[in-house]
């Protein structure tokens, strides 16, 4: 387990296997505590994990099906691959924001203003892109006033985080 903690020390990036959603986590603890990794989560098996250098991380589950750690894949880091995956997530989110302009209204933003604030992986370094992604280092707060398939479970992490949930999928 000591080696597994070391793997996630620099942060963990979770990307949906269909590139519709991504989260960054400051460490393994934050990932393990997120409800998305609960044994009964509908989405945890749809995620692929990377470290902040682009190395694939493989989930390790214990006998109770809880995430116990991450281990490095044998392949070399592929920062370009992770950058392309994050670009696909951004593209998907941007398309969804254009189709659903009401998503940004509660945050006092027009869709154009929100889209202008999205990270641009095609022109940024991986570190810059990751720094602009929502980080799951705070507990989320559900907001019951959102409408279905807009921001079903609004979080305290801001409009970008919530827009990705609306465009991709929500925490259980």
C-alpha positions in Angstrom: 0.0 0.0 0.0 2.9 2.4 0.6 3.8 2.2 -3.1 0.2 2.9 -4.1 0.1 6.0 -1.9 3.3 7.2 -3.5 1.8 6.7 -7.0 -1.0 9.2 -6.4 1.0 11.7 -4.4 1.1 14.2 -7.3 -2.6 13.9 -8.1 -4.9 11.7 -9.9 -6.9 12.4 -13.1 -10.0 10.3 -13.7 -11.3 10.3 -17.3 -14.5 8.7 -18.5 -13.8 5.9 -20.9 -15.9 7.7 -23.5 -14.2 11.1 -22.9 -17.3 12.9 -21.8 -16.2 13.6 -18.3 -13.0 14.2 -16.2 -12.1 15.0 -12.6 -8.8 15.8 -11.0 -8.0 14.8 -7.4 -5.2 16.1 -5.3 -4.4 12.6 -4.0 -5.6 9.0 -3.6 -7.5 9.8 -0.4 -9.7 12.3 -2.2 -10.4 9.9 -5.0 -11.3 7.1 -2.5 -13.6 9.4 -0.6 -15.5 10.5 -3.7 -18.9 8.8 -3.9 -18.1 8.1 -7.6 -15.8 5.3 -6.3 -18.3 3.7 -3.9 -18.7 0.0 -4.5 -22.3 0.5 -5.7 -21.5 3.5 -8.0 -22.8 3.2 -11.5 -19.7 5.0 -12.9 -16.6 3.8 -11.2 -16.0 1.1 -13.8 -16.3 3.6 -16.6 -13.3 5.6 -15.5 -9.6 5.4 -16.5 -7.0 6.9 -14.2 -3.7 8.8 -14.9 -1.2 10.6 -12.8 -0.3 14.2 -13.6 2.5 13.1 -15.9 0.2 11.0 -18.1 1.0 7.6 -16.7 -1.9 5.2 -16.6 -2.9 4.1 -13.1 -4.7 0.8 -12.5 -7.3 0.7 -9.7 -6.8 -1.9 -7.0 -10.0 -3.0 -5.2 -10.2 -4.8 -1.8 -12.4 -7.7 -0.8 -15.3 -5.4 0.0 -15.0 -3.8 -3.5 -13.7 -0.6 -2.1 -10.8 1.2 -3.9 -7.7 0.5 -1.9 -5.1 2.0 -4.2 -3.7 2.6 -7.6 -0.7 1.0 -9.3 1.3 2.2 -12.2 0.8 0.5 -15.5 3.9 -0.9 -17.1 3.9 1.5 -20.1 5.7 4.8 -20.1 3.7 8.0 -19.4 1.8 9.4 -22.3 1.2 13.1 -21.5 0.0 13.7 -25.1 -2.6 11.0 -24.8 -4.0 12.5 -21.6 -3.9 15.9 -23.1 -5.9 14.7 -26.1 -8.4 12.9 -23.8 -8.9 16.1 -21.8 -9.3 18.1 -25.0 -12.1 15.7 -26.0 -13.8 16.2 -22.6 -13.6 20.0 -23.1 -15.0 19.7 -26.7 -17.9 17.6 -25.4 -18.6 20.1 -22.6 -18.4 23.0 -25.0 -20.9 21.4 -27.3 -23.2 20.7 -24.4 -23.0 24.3 -23.2 -23.9 25.6 -26.7 -26.9 23.3 -26.8 -28.0 24.0 -23.3 -27.3 27.7 -22.6 -29.4 27.6 -19.4 -26.6 25.7 -17.7 -24.5 28.8 -17.2 -27.3 31.2 -16.3 -27.4 30.4 -12.5 -23.7 31.3 -12.4 -24.2 34.7 -14.0 -22.5 33.6 -17.2 -23.5 33.6 -20.8 -22.6 30.4 -22.7 -20.0 32.3 -24.7 -18.3 33.7 -21.5 -18.3 30.2 -19.9 -16.8 28.6 -23.1 -14.1 31.3 -23.2 -13.0 30.3 -19.7 -12.7 26.6 -20.5 -9.1 25.2 -20.6 -7.6 24.9 -24.0 -5.5 21.7 -24.0 -4.5 22.2 -27.6 -2.6 25.3 -26.7 -1.7 24.7 -23.0 0.8 22.4 -21.3 -0.6 19.4 -19.5 0.1 21.1 -16.2 -1.8 24.2 -17.2 -4.8 22.2 -18.4 -4.9 20.1 -15.2 -4.7 23.2 -13.1 -7.8 24.6 -14.9 -9.9 21.5 -14.3 -12.2 21.2 -11.3 -10.4 19.6 -8.4 -12.3 17.3 -6.0 -10.7 18.5 -2.8 -13.9 19.7 -1.2 -17.0 17.8 -0.3 -19.8 18.4 -2.8 -23.0 20.1 -1.9 -26.2 19.0 -3.5 -28.5 21.8 -4.7 -32.1 20.6 -5.2 -33.1 23.5 -7.3 -31.4 22.3 -10.5 -33.6 20.7 -13.3 -33.1 17.1 -14.6 -30.3 16.7 -17.1 -29.1 20.2 -16.5 -27.1 20.2 -13.2 -28.9 17.4 -11.4 -26.4 17.4 -8.5 -24.8 20.8 -8.2 -21.6 21.0 -6.4 -19.7 23.8 -4.6 -16.9 23.4 -7.2 -18.4 25.9 -9.7 -20.0 26.1 -13.1 -17.3 24.1 -15.0 -17.5 21.1 -12.7 -21.3 21.2 -12.8 -21.3 21.6 -16.6 -19.2 18.5 -17.0 -21.6 16.6 -14.8 -24.5 17.8 -16.9 -22.7 17.0 -20.2 -21.4 13.7 -19.0 -22.8 12.1 -15.9 -23.5 12.9 -12.3 -22.2 11.6 -9.0 -24.6 8.9 -7.6 
